[in-house]
Amino acid sequence: MVADRLAAFGRQVRADITEASDLGDQDTADLFTEVSRAVDQHLWFVEAHLQR
């Protein structure tokens, strides 16, 4: 299901944010944060559509 895949991808991106931060790479962490926000928004849209 698309929502499950988006959720899994979002979890991985959030883990990548933590890893980049732990490595001191704030630029990459910021990029991952933007990706995470977009994924969360897409997931919200998909879940809202499925609830109809």
C-alpha distance matrix in Angstrom:
0.0 3.8 5.6 5.4 6.5 8.8 10.1 10.9 12.6 14.4 15.8 17.0 18.6 20.4 21.6 22.9 24.7 26.5 27.4 28.8 30.7 32.1 33.3 35.0 33.1 32.6 32.0 28.9 27.8 28.2 26.2 23.3 23.8 23.4 20.2 19.0 20.1 18.4 15.0 15.6 16.6 13.6 11.4 14.0 13.9 10.2 10.7 14.0 12.9 10.7 13.8 16.1
3.8 0.0 3.8 5.4 5.2 6.2 8.6 9.9 10.5 12.2 14.3 15.4 16.4 18.3 20.1 20.9 22.4 24.6 25.7 26.6 28.6 30.3 31.4 32.8 30.6 29.9 29.0 26.1 25.1 25.2 23.0 20.4 20.9 20.1 16.9 16.0 16.9 14.9 11.6 12.7 13.4 10.2 8.5 11.5 11.1 7.7 9.3 12.5 11.5 10.3 13.7 15.7
5.6 3.8 0.0 3.8 5.5 5.1 6.1 8.6 9.8 10.4 12.3 14.3 15.2 16.4 18.4 19.8 20.9 22.9 24.4 25.5 27.0 28.7 30.2 31.5 29.6 28.7 28.1 25.3 23.8 24.0 22.2 19.4 19.3 18.9 16.0 14.3 15.0 13.6 10.3 10.2 11.4 8.9 6.0 8.7 9.4 6.3 6.5 10.2 10.3 9.0 11.7 14.4
5.4 5.4 3.8 0.0 3.8 5.5 5.1 6.2 8.6 9.8 10.6 12.5 14.3 15.4 16.7 18.5 20.1 21.5 22.8 24.4 26.0 27.3 28.8 30.5 28.8 28.3 28.1 25.0 23.5 24.2 22.6 19.4 19.6 19.9 16.9 14.9 16.4 15.5 11.8 11.9 13.9 11.8 8.8 11.6 13.0 10.1 9.7 13.5 13.9 12.0 14.3 17.4
6.5 5.2 5.5 3.8 0.0 3.8 5.4 5.1 6.1 8.5 9.9 10.6 12.2 14.3 15.4 16.5 18.4 20.3 21.0 22.3 24.4 25.8 26.9 28.6 26.6 26.3 25.8 22.6 21.5 22.3 20.2 17.2 18.0 18.1 14.7 13.4 15.4 14.1 10.4 11.7 13.7 11.3 9.2 12.8 13.7 11.0 11.9 15.5 15.5 14.3 17.1 19.8
8.8 6.2 5.1 5.5 3.8 0.0 3.8 5.4 5.0 6.0 8.6 9.9 10.4 12.2 14.2 15.1 16.3 18.6 19.8 20.7 22.5 24.3 25.5 26.8 24.7 24.0 23.3 20.4 19.1 19.4 17.5 14.6 15.0 14.8 11.6 10.1 11.7 10.4 6.7 8.0 10.0 7.8 6.0 9.7 11.0 9.1 10.2 13.5 14.0 13.6 16.2 18.8
10.1 8.6 6.1 5.1 5.4 3.8 0.0 3.8 5.4 5.0 6.2 8.7 9.9 10.6 12.5 14.2 15.3 16.9 18.5 20.0 21.3 22.8 24.5 25.9 24.3 23.5 23.5 20.6 18.7 19.4 18.1 14.8 14.7 15.4 12.6 10.2 11.9 11.7 8.0 7.8 10.8 9.7 6.9 9.8 12.1 10.6 10.3 13.8 15.1 14.3 16.1 19.2
10.9 9.9 8.6 6.2 5.1 5.4 3.8 0.0 3.8 5.4 5.1 6.3 8.7 10.0 10.7 12.5 14.4 15.7 16.7 18.4 20.2 21.3 22.7 24.6 23.1 22.9 22.9 19.7 18.1 19.5 18.1 14.5 15.3 16.4 13.3 11.2 13.8 13.8 10.1 10.8 13.9 12.7 10.4 13.5 15.7 13.8 13.9 17.5 18.5 17.3 19.4 22.5
12.6 10.5 9.8 8.6 6.1 5.0 5.4 3.8 0.0 3.8 5.4 5.1 6.2 8.7 9.9 10.5 12.4 14.5 15.2 16.3 18.4 19.9 20.9 22.5 20.5 20.3 19.9 16.7 15.5 16.6 14.8 11.4 12.7 13.4 10.0 8.7 11.7 11.2 7.8 9.6 12.6 11.4 10.1 13.6 15.3 14.0 14.9 18.2 19.0 18.6 20.9 23.7
14.4 12.2 10.4 9.8 8.5 6.0 5.0 5.4 3.8 0.0 3.8 5.4 5.1 6.2 8.6 9.7 10.5 12.6 14.2 15.2 16.6 18.5 20.0 21.1 19.4 18.6 18.5 15.6 13.7 14.5 13.3 9.9 10.1 11.1 8.4 5.9 8.7 9.2 6.1 6.8 10.3 10.2 8.8 11.6 14.0 13.5 13.9 16.9 18.4 18.3 20.1 23.0
15.8 14.3 12.3 10.6 9.9 8.6 6.2 5.1 5.4 3.8 0.0 3.8 5.5 5.2 6.3 8.7 9.9 10.9 12.5 14.4 15.6 16.8 18.6 20.2 19.1 18.6 19.2 16.3 14.1 15.6 15.0 11.3 11.6 13.6 11.4 8.5 11.5 12.7 9.8 9.8 13.6 13.7 11.7 14.2 17.1 16.3 16.1 19.2 21.0 20.4 21.8 25.1
17.0 15.4 14.3 12.5 10.6 9.9 8.7 6.3 5.1 5.4 3.8 0.0 3.8 5.4 5.0 6.2 8.7 10.0 10.4 12.2 14.2 15.2 16.4 18.4 17.0 17.2 17.6 14.2 12.6 14.8 13.7 10.0 11.5 13.5 10.9 9.2 12.8 13.6 10.9 12.1 15.6 15.3 14.0 16.9 19.3 18.5 18.8 22.0 23.4 22.9 24.8 27.8
18.6 16.4 15.2 14.3 12.2 10.4 9.9 8.7 6.2 5.1 5.5 3.8 0.0 3.8 5.4 4.9 6.2 8.8 9.7 10.3 12.3 14.1 15.1 16.4 14.6 14.3 14.3 11.1 9.5 11.2 10.0 6.2 7.8 9.8 7.5 6.1 9.8 10.9 9.0 10.5 13.7 14.0 13.5 16.1 18.4 18.2 18.9 21.7 23.2 23.3 25.1 28.0
20.4 18.3 16.4 15.4 14.3 12.2 10.6 10.0 8.7 6.2 5.2 5.4 3.8 0.0 3.8 5.3 5.0 6.5 8.7 9.9 10.7 12.5 14.4 15.5 14.3 13.6 14.5 11.9 9.1 10.9 11.1 7.4 7.4 10.4 9.3 6.7 9.8 12.0 10.5 10.6 14.1 15.2 14.2 16.2 19.1 19.2 19.3 21.9 23.9 24.0 25.3 28.3
21.6 20.1 18.4 16.7 15.4 14.2 12.5 10.7 9.9 8.6 6.3 5.0 5.4 3.8 0.0 3.8 5.4 5.2 6.3 8.7 9.9 10.6 12.5 14.4 13.7 13.9 15.3 12.4 10.0 12.8 13.0 9.4 10.4 13.6 12.2 10.2 13.6 15.5 13.7 14.1 17.7 18.4 17.2 19.5 22.3 22.1 22.1 24.9 26.8 26.5 27.9 31.1
22.9 20.9 19.8 18.5 16.5 15.1 14.2 12.5 10.5 9.7 8.7 6.2 4.9 5.3 3.8 0.0 3.8 5.4 4.9 6.0 8.4 9.7 10.5 12.3 10.9 11.5 12.3 9.0 7.4 10.5 10.2 7.0 9.2 12.0 10.7 9.9 13.4 15.0 13.7 14.9 18.1 18.7 18.3 20.7 23.2 23.1 23.6 26.4 28.0 28.0 29.8 32.7
24.7 22.4 20.9 20.1 18.4 16.3 15.3 14.4 12.4 10.5 9.9 8.7 6.2 5.0 5.4 3.8 0.0 3.8 5.5 5.3 6.1 8.6 10.0 10.6 9.3 8.8 10.1 7.6 4.7 7.6 8.5 5.7 6.6 10.0 9.9 8.8 11.7 14.0 13.6 14.2 17.2 18.5 18.3 20.2 22.8 23.3 23.8 26.1 28.1 28.5 29.9 32.7
26.5 24.6 22.9 21.5 20.3 18.6 16.9 15.7 14.5 12.6 10.9 10.0 8.8 6.5 5.2 5.4 3.8 0.0 3.8 5.5 5.1 6.0 8.6 9.8 10.0 9.9 12.3 10.3 7.4 10.5 12.0 9.5 9.9 13.6 13.6 12.0 14.7 17.3 16.6 16.7 20.0 21.4 20.7 22.5 25.4 25.7 25.7 28.2 30.4 30.5 31.6 34.7
27.4 25.7 24.4 22.8 21.0 19.8 18.5 16.7 15.2 14.2 12.5 10.4 9.7 8.7 6.3 4.9 5.5 3.8 0.0 3.8 5.4 5.0 6.2 8.7 8.7 10.1 12.2 9.7 8.1 11.8 12.7 10.4 12.0 15.3 14.9 14.0 17.1 19.2 18.3 19.1 22.3 23.3 22.7 24.9 27.6 27.7 27.9 30.6 32.5 32.5 33.9 37.0
28.8 26.6 25.5 24.4 22.3 20.7 20.0 18.4 16.3 15.2 14.4 12.2 10.3 9.9 8.7 6.0 5.3 5.5 3.8 0.0 3.8 5.5 5.1 6.3 5.2 6.7 8.5 6.3 5.3 9.0 10.0 8.7 10.5 13.5 13.6 13.5 16.4 18.3 18.1 19.3 22.1 23.2 23.2 25.3 27.7 28.1 28.8 31.2 33.0 33.4 34.9 37.8
30.7 28.6 27.0 26.0 24.4 22.5 21.3 20.2 18.4 16.6 15.6 14.2 12.3 10.7 9.9 8.4 6.1 5.1 5.4 3.8 0.0 3.8 5.3 5.0 5.6 5.7 8.9 8.1 5.8 9.0 11.3 10.3 10.8 14.2 15.1 14.5 16.7 19.3 19.4 19.9 22.6 24.3 24.2 25.9 28.5 29.3 29.6 31.8 34.0 34.4 35.6 38.5
32.1 30.3 28.7 27.3 25.8 24.3 22.8 21.3 19.9 18.5 16.8 15.2 14.1 12.5 10.6 9.7 8.6 6.0 5.0 5.5 3.8 0.0 3.8 5.4 7.6 9.0 12.2 11.1 9.4 12.8 14.7 13.4 14.2 17.7 18.2 17.3 19.9 22.4 22.1 22.5 25.5 27.0 26.6 28.4 31.2 31.6 31.7 34.2 36.3 36.5 37.6 40.7
33.3 31.4 30.2 28.8 26.9 25.5 24.5 22.7 20.9 20.0 18.6 16.4 15.1 14.4 12.5 10.5 10.0 8.6 6.2 5.1 5.3 3.8 0.0 3.8 5.6 8.4 11.0 9.9 9.6 13.0 14.4 13.7 15.3 18.3 18.7 18.5 21.2 23.4 23.2 24.2 27.0 28.2 28.2 30.2 32.7 33.1 33.6 36.1 38.0 38.2 39.7 42.6
35.0 32.8 31.5 30.5 28.6 26.8 25.9 24.6 22.5 21.1 20.2 18.4 16.4 15.5 14.4 12.3 10.6 9.8 8.7 6.3 5.0 5.4 3.8 0.0 3.8 5.8 8.9 9.2 8.8 11.4 13.5 13.6 14.6 17.4 18.6 18.7 20.8 23.1 23.6 24.4 26.9 28.5 28.7 30.4 32.9 33.7 34.3 36.4 38.5 39.1 40.4 43.1
33.1 30.6 29.6 28.8 26.6 24.7 24.3 23.1 20.5 19.4 19.1 17.0 14.6 14.3 13.7 10.9 9.3 10.0 8.7 5.2 5.6 7.6 5.6 3.8 0.0 3.8 5.6 5.6 6.4 8.8 10.3 10.9 12.4 14.7 15.7 16.5 18.6 20.5 21.2 22.4 24.7 26.1 26.7 28.5 30.7 31.5 32.5 34.5 36.3 37.1 38.6 41.2
32.6 29.9 28.7 28.3 26.3 24.0 23.5 22.9 20.3 18.6 18.6 17.2 14.3 13.6 13.9 11.5 8.8 9.9 10.1 6.7 5.7 9.0 8.4 5.8 3.8 0.0 3.8 5.5 4.9 6.0 8.6 9.7 10.2 12.4 14.2 14.8 16.3 18.5 19.7 20.5 22.5 24.3 25.1 26.6 28.7 30.0 30.8 32.6 34.5 35.6 36.9 39.4
32.0 29.0 28.1 28.1 25.8 23.3 23.5 22.9 19.9 18.5 19.2 17.6 14.3 14.5 15.3 12.3 10.1 12.3 12.2 8.5 8.9 12.2 11.0 8.9 5.6 3.8 0.0 3.8 5.4 5.1 6.4 8.8 9.8 10.9 12.7 14.2 15.6 17.1 18.6 20.1 21.6 23.1 24.4 26.0 27.7 29.0 30.3 32.0 33.6 34.9 36.5 38.7
28.9 26.1 25.3 25.0 22.6 20.4 20.6 19.7 16.7 15.6 16.3 14.2 11.1 11.9 12.4 9.0 7.6 10.3 9.7 6.3 8.1 11.1 9.9 9.2 5.6 5.5 3.8 0.0 3.8 5.3 5.0 6.2 8.5 10.0 10.6 12.2 14.3 15.6 16.4 18.2 20.1 21.2 22.2 24.3 26.0 26.9 28.2 30.2 31.7 32.7 34.5 36.8
27.8 25.1 23.8 23.5 21.5 19.1 18.7 18.1 15.5 13.7 14.1 12.6 9.5 9.1 10.0 7.4 4.7 7.4 8.1 5.3 5.8 9.4 9.6 8.8 6.4 4.9 5.4 3.8 0.0 3.8 5.4 5.1 6.1 8.8 9.8 10.2 12.3 14.4 15.1 16.1 18.4 19.9 20.5 22.2 24.4 25.4 26.3 28.2 30.1 31.0 32.4 35.0
28.2 25.2 24.0 24.2 22.3 19.4 19.4 19.5 16.6 14.5 15.6 14.8 11.2 10.9 12.8 10.5 7.6 10.5 11.8 9.0 9.0 12.8 13.0 11.4 8.8 6.0 5.1 5.3 3.8 0.0 3.8 5.4 4.9 6.4 8.8 9.7 10.7 12.7 14.3 15.3 16.8 18.7 19.9 21.2 23.0 24.5 25.6 27.1 29.0 30.3 31.7 33.9
26.2 23.0 22.2 22.6 20.2 17.5 18.1 18.1 14.8 13.3 15.0 13.7 10.0 11.1 13.0 10.2 8.5 12.0 12.7 10.0 11.3 14.7 14.4 13.5 10.3 8.6 6.4 5.0 5.4 3.8 0.0 3.8 5.3 5.2 6.4 8.6 10.1 11.0 12.5 14.4 15.7 16.9 18.4 20.2 21.6 22.8 24.4 26.1 27.5 28.9 30.6 32.7
23.3 20.4 19.4 19.4 17.2 14.6 14.8 14.5 11.4 9.9 11.3 10.0 6.2 7.4 9.4 7.0 5.7 9.5 10.4 8.7 10.3 13.4 13.7 13.6 10.9 9.7 8.8 6.2 5.1 5.4 3.8 0.0 3.8 5.4 5.0 6.0 8.6 9.9 10.3 12.1 14.2 15.2 16.1 18.1 19.9 20.7 22.0 24.0 25.6 26.5 28.3 30.7
23.8 20.9 19.3 19.6 18.0 15.0 14.7 15.3 12.7 10.1 11.6 11.5 7.8 7.4 10.4 9.2 6.6 9.9 12.0 10.5 10.8 14.2 15.3 14.6 12.4 10.2 9.8 8.5 6.1 4.9 5.3 3.8 0.0 3.8 5.4 4.9 6.2 8.7 9.8 10.5 12.4 14.3 15.1 16.4 18.6 19.9 20.8 22.4 24.4 25.6 26.9 29.3
23.4 20.1 18.9 19.9 18.1 14.8 15.4 16.4 13.4 11.1 13.6 13.5 9.8 10.4 13.6 12.0 10.0 13.6 15.3 13.5 14.2 17.7 18.3 17.4 14.7 12.4 10.9 10.0 8.8 6.4 5.2 5.4 3.8 0.0 3.8 5.4 5.2 6.4 8.7 10.0 10.8 12.5 14.3 15.5 16.9 18.6 20.1 21.3 22.9 24.6 26.1 28.0
20.2 16.9 16.0 16.9 14.7 11.6 12.6 13.3 10.0 8.4 11.4 10.9 7.5 9.3 12.2 10.7 9.9 13.6 14.9 13.6 15.1 18.2 18.7 18.6 15.7 14.2 12.7 10.6 9.8 8.8 6.4 5.0 5.4 3.8 0.0 3.8 5.5 5.2 6.2 8.6 9.9 10.6 12.1 14.2 15.5 16.5 18.2 19.9 21.2 22.5 24.4 26.5
19.0 16.0 14.3 14.9 13.4 10.1 10.2 11.2 8.7 5.9 8.5 9.2 6.1 6.7 10.2 9.9 8.8 12.0 14.0 13.5 14.5 17.3 18.5 18.7 16.5 14.8 14.2 12.2 10.2 9.7 8.6 6.0 4.9 5.4 3.8 0.0 3.8 5.4 5.1 6.1 8.6 9.9 10.3 12.2 14.3 15.2 16.2 18.1 19.9 20.9 22.4 24.8
20.1 16.9 15.0 16.4 15.4 11.7 11.9 13.8 11.7 8.7 11.5 12.8 9.8 9.8 13.6 13.4 11.7 14.7 17.1 16.4 16.7 19.9 21.2 20.8 18.6 16.3 15.6 14.3 12.3 10.7 10.1 8.6 6.2 5.2 5.5 3.8 0.0 3.8 5.5 5.1 6.2 8.7 9.8 10.6 12.5 14.3 15.3 16.5 18.5 20.0 21.2 23.3
18.4 14.9 13.6 15.5 14.1 10.4 11.7 13.8 11.2 9.2 12.7 13.6 10.9 12.0 15.5 15.0 14.0 17.3 19.2 18.3 19.3 22.4 23.4 23.1 20.5 18.5 17.1 15.6 14.4 12.7 11.0 9.9 8.7 6.4 5.2 5.4 3.8 0.0 3.8 5.4 5.1 6.2 8.5 9.9 10.7 12.4 14.2 15.4 16.7 18.5 20.2 21.9
15.0 11.6 10.3 11.8 10.4 6.7 8.0 10.1 7.8 6.1 9.8 10.9 9.0 10.5 13.7 13.7 13.6 16.6 18.3 18.1 19.4 22.1 23.2 23.6 21.2 19.7 18.6 16.4 15.1 14.3 12.5 10.3 9.8 8.7 6.2 5.1 5.5 3.8 0.0 3.8 5.4 5.1 6.0 8.5 9.9 10.4 12.1 14.0 15.3 16.4 18.3 20.5
15.6 12.7 10.2 11.9 11.7 8.0 7.8 10.8 9.6 6.8 9.8 12.1 10.5 10.6 14.1 14.9 14.2 16.7 19.1 19.3 19.9 22.5 24.2 24.4 22.4 20.5 20.1 18.2 16.1 15.3 14.4 12.1 10.5 10.0 8.6 6.1 5.1 5.4 3.8 0.0 3.8 5.5 5.0 6.1 8.7 9.9 10.4 12.1 14.2 15.2 16.5 18.9
16.6 13.4 11.4 13.9 13.7 10.0 10.8 13.9 12.6 10.3 13.6 15.6 13.7 14.1 17.7 18.1 17.2 20.0 22.3 22.1 22.6 25.5 27.0 26.9 24.7 22.5 21.6 20.1 18.4 16.8 15.7 14.2 12.4 10.8 9.9 8.6 6.2 5.1 5.4 3.8 0.0 3.8 5.4 5.1 6.4 8.7 9.9 10.6 12.4 14.4 15.5 17.3
13.6 10.2 8.9 11.8 11.3 7.8 9.7 12.7 11.4 10.2 13.7 15.3 14.0 15.2 18.4 18.7 18.5 21.4 23.3 23.2 24.3 27.0 28.2 28.5 26.1 24.3 23.1 21.2 19.9 18.7 16.9 15.2 14.3 12.5 10.6 9.9 8.7 6.2 5.1 5.5 3.8 0.0 3.8 5.4 5.1 6.2 8.6 9.8 10.6 12.4 14.4 16.0
11.4 8.5 6.0 8.8 9.2 6.0 6.9 10.4 10.1 8.8 11.7 14.0 13.5 14.2 17.2 18.3 18.3 20.7 22.7 23.2 24.2 26.6 28.2 28.7 26.7 25.1 24.4 22.2 20.5 19.9 18.4 16.1 15.1 14.3 12.1 10.3 9.8 8.5 6.0 5.0 5.4 3.8 0.0 3.8 5.4 5.1 6.0 8.4 9.8 10.5 12.3 14.7
14.0 11.5 8.7 11.6 12.8 9.7 9.8 13.5 13.6 11.6 14.2 16.9 16.1 16.2 19.5 20.7 20.2 22.5 24.9 25.3 25.9 28.4 30.2 30.4 28.5 26.6 26.0 24.3 22.2 21.2 20.2 18.1 16.4 15.5 14.2 12.2 10.6 9.9 8.5 6.1 5.1 5.4 3.8 0.0 3.8 5.5 5.2 6.0 8.5 9.9 10.7 12.9
13.9 11.1 9.4 13.0 13.7 11.0 12.1 15.7 15.3 14.0 17.1 19.3 18.4 19.1 22.3 23.2 22.8 25.4 27.6 27.7 28.5 31.2 32.7 32.9 30.7 28.7 27.7 26.0 24.4 23.0 21.6 19.9 18.6 16.9 15.5 14.3 12.5 10.7 9.9 8.7 6.4 5.1 5.4 3.8 0.0 3.8 5.5 5.1 6.1 8.7 10.1 11.3
10.2 7.7 6.3 10.1 11.0 9.1 10.6 13.8 14.0 13.5 16.3 18.5 18.2 19.2 22.1 23.1 23.3 25.7 27.7 28.1 29.3 31.6 33.1 33.7 31.5 30.0 29.0 26.9 25.4 24.5 22.8 20.7 19.9 18.6 16.5 15.2 14.3 12.4 10.4 9.9 8.7 6.2 5.1 5.5 3.8 0.0 3.8 5.5 5.1 6.2 8.8 10.4
10.7 9.3 6.5 9.7 11.9 10.2 10.3 13.9 14.9 13.9 16.1 18.8 18.9 19.3 22.1 23.6 23.8 25.7 27.9 28.8 29.6 31.7 33.6 34.3 32.5 30.8 30.3 28.2 26.3 25.6 24.4 22.0 20.8 20.1 18.2 16.2 15.3 14.2 12.1 10.4 9.9 8.6 6.0 5.2 5.5 3.8 0.0 3.8 5.4 5.0 6.3 9.1
14.0 12.5 10.2 13.5 15.5 13.5 13.8 17.5 18.2 16.9 19.2 22.0 21.7 21.9 24.9 26.4 26.1 28.2 30.6 31.2 31.8 34.2 36.1 36.4 34.5 32.6 32.0 30.2 28.2 27.1 26.1 24.0 22.4 21.3 19.9 18.1 16.5 15.4 14.0 12.1 10.6 9.8 8.4 6.0 5.1 5.5 3.8 0.0 3.8 5.5 5.3 6.9
12.9 11.5 10.3 13.9 15.5 14.0 15.1 18.5 19.0 18.4 21.0 23.4 23.2 23.9 26.8 28.0 28.1 30.4 32.5 33.0 34.0 36.3 38.0 38.5 36.3 34.5 33.6 31.7 30.1 29.0 27.5 25.6 24.4 22.9 21.2 19.9 18.5 16.7 15.3 14.2 12.4 10.6 9.8 8.5 6.1 5.1 5.4 3.8 0.0 3.8 5.5 5.7
10.7 10.3 9.0 12.0 14.3 13.6 14.3 17.3 18.6 18.3 20.4 22.9 23.3 24.0 26.5 28.0 28.5 30.5 32.5 33.4 34.4 36.5 38.2 39.1 37.1 35.6 34.9 32.7 31.0 30.3 28.9 26.5 25.6 24.6 22.5 20.9 20.0 18.5 16.4 15.2 14.4 12.4 10.5 9.9 8.7 6.2 5.0 5.5 3.8 0.0 3.8 5.5
13.8 13.7 11.7 14.3 17.1 16.2 16.1 19.4 20.9 20.1 21.8 24.8 25.1 25.3 27.9 29.8 29.9 31.6 33.9 34.9 35.6 37.6 39.7 40.4 38.6 36.9 36.5 34.5 32.4 31.7 30.6 28.3 26.9 26.1 24.4 22.4 21.2 20.2 18.3 16.5 15.5 14.4 12.3 10.7 10.1 8.8 6.3 5.3 5.5 3.8 0.0 3.8
16.1 15.7 14.4 17.4 19.8 18.8 19.2 22.5 23.7 23.0 25.1 27.8 28.0 28.3 31.1 32.7 32.7 34.7 37.0 37.8 38.5 40.7 42.6 43.1 41.2 39.4 38.7 36.8 35.0 33.9 32.7 30.7 29.3 28.0 26.5 24.8 23.3 21.9 20.5 18.9 17.3 16.0 14.7 12.9 11.3 10.4 9.1 6.9 5.7 5.5 3.8 0.0
